[in-house]
């Protein structure tokens, strides 16, 4: 009997351990337990959920869910585990949440919120605009107004996925235009664009991000104007009894999610698409915004076509000249049996000439690569050569300081110590700046907690002499206790370059302003001058290496064109952002944004 009791006790403990790991946990239970797990049912659909060859995940929705996990940890101190369950179709995900889901189940598949579904599942707040566009093959006719659709697309058929908003909008299209086109159903929305590209008599609705990716890849599709659909937005779906919408909707309103969403769109769709999505989300007319974006793609495509056309025209002119020469030669030798062989000989020579030109281009390319390697080797040699005299300066300053403690006054000793300190910093700076491989590969060392005010005060102190020489006043307004995680030399060099430029390009008797403040989770440093400002072309080129801008230094100072390029690299290594606000004649403001420690 005792053994049976022991066995029962063990089984009870095992059962309790198993249930503690289960995903059927509500938000309120999770808060009490301080830890738990949920299950996310998803489908692979670029760029939202991408399954790599090794099975790992990435994409906009994946990063959104990982951000939710860390949001709960940072704001509530709760440890959330996420179990990922892959499904093959939207219907599998939706039907599972609708019919078989547990409290801790999440459905994730760019799901649109519509009234018919609200009675079946629970929706989160939207996390991405729901905009669908009607596309067809590039050879299909254009429509200038909606009424043309039924006439121009008679005899076409649609491609869609059952029980989706793509299918819903196609049926609405049938009713609105009194048409009876056939609908070919496929299993995955990922293949709608592929099928339409292969079939010149097909059309269908797709999501805006997939359409943008298709344009980027120059696929043979186009959008039909005035036929777009704008829904409530993409949402997660939950069990109708779930209370997980409470923390998730709170997360969607947080600054962390807004920053993660912006970075994710730029990462997977590009900077321009992020602006496009923002304009549409802010209520701008999506038709106008889409037309502007398509015009941009069209201009780029026309540019490439024009470029290729010029190249082909050049080749055709060469071939035409060759043919004319061959015909002239053949005219004088038409009675000779050698006409054919001579013409072939001429064509062969021209082919050899083209091959020689290709070989010459290859050699020139190899020479450029060799020069680039030579430049890198020179930089490495220069790095070592600079370190030796800098180390000598440091050593001599140290010897002078030790030997002159009794003979030199306090100011002289302070100057010697300052020489030693600055030479050591210069040595570190040379190591950072001239190590091209480290900068280009964007690697970084272990960061530490740093006080931005102390660094900025040090930079201002070092440049007071340079500013005084031009009767320039450096005015600072530095907030206390603003700390970031970073590298002191990176930060020092960033603000040193920006302040140096402000003084260099400012007229005599003006002012340079330095402000340090916090905005939300960011530390913001603004360095503003009253100089000549920058043109739009200068602002486009200012971060390129060895780029000397049109603005001239006001006291004849020289510029290598490297400062802003290196500043931009360092800001990238620190995970920050660098912005520039400038107009000709209105001065320039550089804004550095870094995450607070």
Buried (B, 14 or more C-beta within 10 A) or exposed (E): EEEEEEEEEEEEEEEEEEEEEEBBBBBEEBEEEEEBBBBBBBBBBBBBBBBEEEEEBBBBBBBBBBBBBEBBEEEEEBBBEBBBEBBEBBBBBBBBBBEEBBBBBBBBBBBBBEEEBEEEBBBBBBBBBBBBBBBBBEEBEEBEEBEBBBEBBEEBBBBBBEBBBBBBBBEEBBEEBEBEBEBEEBEBBBEBBBEBBEBEEBBBBBBBBBBBBBBBEEBEBBBBBBBBBEBBBBBBBBBEEBBBBEBBBBBBEBEBBEBBBBEBBBBBBBEBBBBBBBBBBEEEEBBEBBBEBBEEBEEEEEEEEEEEEEEEEEEEEBEEEBBEEBEEBBEEBEEEEEBEEBBEEBBEEBEEEEEEEEEEEEEEEEEEEEEEEEEEEEBBEEBEEBBEEBEEBBEBBBEBBEEEEEEBEEEEBEBBBEBBEBBBBBBBBBBBBBBBEBBEEEEBEEBEEBBBBEBBBBBBEBBEEBBEEBEBEBEBEBEEEBBBBBBBBBBBBBBBBBBBBBBBBBBEEBBBBBBBEEEEEBBBBBBBBBBBBBBEEBBEBBBEEEBEBEBEBBBEBEBEBBBBBBBBBBBBBBEBBBEBBBEBEEBBBBBBBBBBB
